[in-house]
């Protein structure tokens, strides 16, 4: 009797807490074998459903909640397909989201992690990237793994430059190290090649006024 009274009450409390959610589902609560021996009724409780897989991705990817835009990747795919969902979520996050760069990166990572693509879907994505409204995304949608590889390569180049400079010119002072750390990433390879023949740190632009124009 206690269980028979408690289940409907629990269902009403769940419904009250979830009153602001729109997706509904029906759950049949099946008691365990011990409880079933104490009662003869299987209680069916209707309450509001808050699980992501049952929500409509298209509604959330077009919404104003940026976490909802990213989590649309975990929701029911739209008729336009998973590739469209991935690109549309990324377009909104990368081009429209007012959050800072770090938060946008986290949202982007969420979309990429939860919309894995097969070979044919990857080819479809490539085709869509060459058409509106996704043309602007192509240089921006490196995966977070690719970004990690790029960052690791940059750090490797900086460390190699530091070792070569110390080998050629001896211990580096704090000012030179700071200029090396802020040297533009796209010019690190040029710096490495220049170190081989440079007569001094000044010639490389790591000391004096030249550092301002050649470095950061």
N, C-alpha and C positions, 0 to 999 in steps of 0.2 A: 504493500500500500504506500509506503513512503516513497518508493521509486516512481510509482504511478503518479503521485502528486508532484514530484520534483521535476520530471521531464518537461511537462507543459510549461511550468514556471520558468525553467531554464530557457526554453525556446522564446518565451516572451521577453526575457531580459536580453537575449541576443538580438532579437528584432529591434528592441528599443535602442540599443547601442549602435546599431548599424542603419538607423533610419535614414541617414543622408546618402546611402549608396543605392544605386539604381538597378544593379544586376541581381535578379532573384534566382533562387534554386530551392529545391525541396530535398531534405535529408531524411532518410528513414533511419531512426535510431534503433538498432537491434541490440537488445540486452544480451549479456553473456548467459551461458547455460545455467548458472546458478540463479541469476535473476529471472530467467525465463521460467524456472520452476516455481517462482514466487508470484508470477503474474501471467496472465493469458493474453495480454494485448501488446502488440508492437506499435509504439507510438510514432506517428509521422508528424514531424515538426517543420513547418514552412518558415524560413527566415531569409534574410537578405544575404546574398553571396558577395564576398569581398576578395576571392581568389583571383589572381591576375589572369590565368589561362582562360577564364570565362568572360573577361572584359573585351570590348571591341577595340582593337589596336588603332583603327583609323580615327576614332573619336578622340583618343588621347594624343596621338601624334600631331593632331591639329589644334590641341588645346594650349592653354596659357601656363600650365604647370610644367616646368622644365624637367622635373624628375619623372612626371608622367609621360612626357615625350620620349625619354630614354627607356623607361620601363615598358613602353608599348612593344618593345622587342619580345617581351615575355607574354604578350596577350594574344588573343585570337587573330591570326593573320587576316588582312583585308583581301577583298577580291582582286585587288591590283597585284597582290603577291608579296613575297618576302623581300625581293630585291627592291621593289618600290618603297616598302616600309623602311628598309635600312637607309636608302638614299634620302628619303623625305625626313626621317629623324635626324640624320647627319646634317642635312641642309639647314634645318631649323636651328639645331644646336650650334653649328659653326658660323652661320650667317646672321641669325636673329637673336640668339640668347645673350642677355646683358650680363651674365655672370662673368667672373674673372677667368683668366686662361686656365688656371688649375682646375676649377670646377667644370669648365667646358670639356677639358681633357677627360675627367672622370665620367661625365655623361657620355662622351664619345666612346670611351672604353666599354661602357655598359652596352651600348648599341652594338658595337662590333663583336663583343663576346657572346651575345645572345641572339645574333642573327648569322650563324655560320652558313656559308654558301658552298654549294657543290661546284663542279667544273663548269657546267652549263650556266649556272646562276652567276658565276664570276664573269663569264663572257657576256651575259646579259647586262651585268653592271657596267662593264667597260663600254658597251654600246650606249647605255643610257647616260654615261658621263659625258658623252660628246653631243648631247642634246639639251635643250632648255627643259627645266630650269636648273640643271645640275652641272653645267659647264664650269661654273666657278669652283666647284668642289674638288675637281681632279687634283690640283696641287695641294689640297688641304687634307685629304683623307688617307694619308699614311696610317696604317694601323699602329696601335700603341707599341706592338712588338717592333715594327719598322723604326718607330721613333726611338725606341730603346737602343736598337742597333746603331742608329745614326749618332745618338748621344755617346754611346760607348766608343764609336770610331773617333769622334771628336776628342774625347778625353785621351784616347790612345795617342792621337797626333800631338796633343799638347804635352803629354808626358815624354814622348819621343823627342820633341823639340827641346824640352828642358834638359834632358840627358845629353843631347848633342851640344847644346850651349855650354853646359858645365864641362864637358869633355874638351871643348875648344878654348873656352875663356875662363875656366875656373868657377868657383862658387858664385852664384848669382845673388845679388842683394834683393831686398824686399821690393824695391821699386821695379826692377826688371821682371821679377816673378809676377808682380801684379799686372804689368803690361802684357806679359805673355798670356796670363789668364783671361784677359779681355781682348786678346787679338781676334779679329773676325774669323769665324770658323771657315768661311769660304776661301780664306787666304793662308790657311795653315800649311797646306802642301807647298805653296810657293815659299813660305818661310823656311820649311825644312830643306828645300833645295838650295836656298840662298845661304843657309848656315854653312854649307860645305865649303864655300869659297869666300865668305865674308871676312874682311880683315879685322872687324871689331863689332861690338854691340851697337855702337853708334851707326855704323854702316847699315845695319839691319833695321834701324829705326826703333830699337828697344831702349835706347838711352837718348835723352835730349829732345829737341823740338821735333825731330823726324818721327818720334814715337807717336806724337799726337796725330799726324797726318796718315801714317801707315798703320797704326794700331787702332785701338778702340776709339 
